[in-house]
């Protein structure tokens, strides 16, 4: 009987120990399908700006991290269901997402832009080179008006659950036909197939695709920022709470914010951004 | 549980159910003709036609529906030559790509269901028809079809229900069917459980209705 008790106790003790070990490990979710932010190499390993950055931030925080893959459309639900502890997936900080999760400070900024196939009538659109929707003003209004008339009746393709979809759904550019896809890859495929008159995503997602595929994809219209496009890309974390996991989440948020400060000061973010984007997208 | 979300998303999901039903009815309509065509080839007394029909059914029953819809939608979209033909006006639309994939898939299963139904017809019935001096086409409509319909109803009812669930794959090629709209609502609310429970409930209700229609027809066509 004694041995029996002992065994049970040892099993319980080891279970408790393992949970502690797991609790110290930080799991980071990424999509692995949004180059150059995050993607996979031919062997299936996760690579990209955010994978490198996540490893650097974990080193600074002193946490042991594992990076796991998650489909984009289930990213926030998976975080809420505690499949992982943080999101680093080119996710912009928006008011809509902040209703359900919280974000660290931004670590990089992306501008969104429309892309078309070479020869499209949209190439002649006359707009300023960039508009910030948060600033507003007559320039922005004029640009949105031009976009509304140019895109009228056109099919614009976007990845689902993105700031780009939110922008098109917001009605700022009239009632375009929006087609949503599970991945950016599929958006690119259908743009080149000719099923989309235009596509909207991070400008780097298109330049990266054009470069790798050799397809004649060109950027048109203004670069978009602010408003529905949010305030940069940050680490998504569950909103803290009073229970054990809640306090741990709140601590993780602090850790990430500190680590991002440090990485920024040491020039790590800039260096990684230049390596993956070809320009300094850090913020 | 966010009951409010379940209630507010219900009208949107019911609206999307119409798209699902449209996809289903169009696919079953075309699929029935495709199935009948290949079933006839399969029981024909010509080895080449038999092999052709068998290959068709083997190809579409042996590969996942998701792969088929992806090949038809994304795969054919890669062939530049197609874009110069009139076919592109059809293949350009995700709606038609989905219907083509679903029709071919259900057509393959239907051809097997009908083939086995044809094979259960006893030789004596057909000989009786022949001895009455009936034309082959009359024998086909008056003997083959009624027996085949009765024999294949239970299996075909299953196929309808399988196909109804299969239409959820339309959402992978941008269509806003029941599953597509459910995913769309989730993408803005981040609450998959509530929305999928409502969508799943609608699928269950549809299954219930189809099941009972088939059961009624089975009774009607039985000899007793």
Boltz contact constraints between the chains, C-beta under 6 A:
constraints:
  - contact:
      token1: [A, 73]
      token2: [B, 187]
      max_distance: 6.0
  - contact:
      token1: [A, 76]
      token2: [B, 190]
      max_distance: 6.0
  - contact:
      token1: [A, 77]
      token2: [B, 190]
      max_distance: 6.0
  - contact:
      token1: [A, 77]
      token2: [B, 192]
      max_distance: 6.0
  - contact:
      token1: [A, 100]
      token2: [B, 190]
      max_distance: 6.0
  - contact:
      token1: [A, 160]
      token2: [B, 187]
      max_distance: 6.0
  - contact:
      token1: [A, 161]
      token2: [B, 187]
      max_distance: 6.0
  - contact:
      token1: [A, 179]
      token2: [B, 174]
      max_distance: 6.0
  - contact:
      token1: [A, 189]
      token2: [B, 74]
      max_distance: 6.0
  - contact:
      token1: [A, 193]
      token2: [B, 77]
      max_distance: 6.0
  - contact:
      token1: [A, 195]
      token2: [B, 92]
      max_distance: 6.0
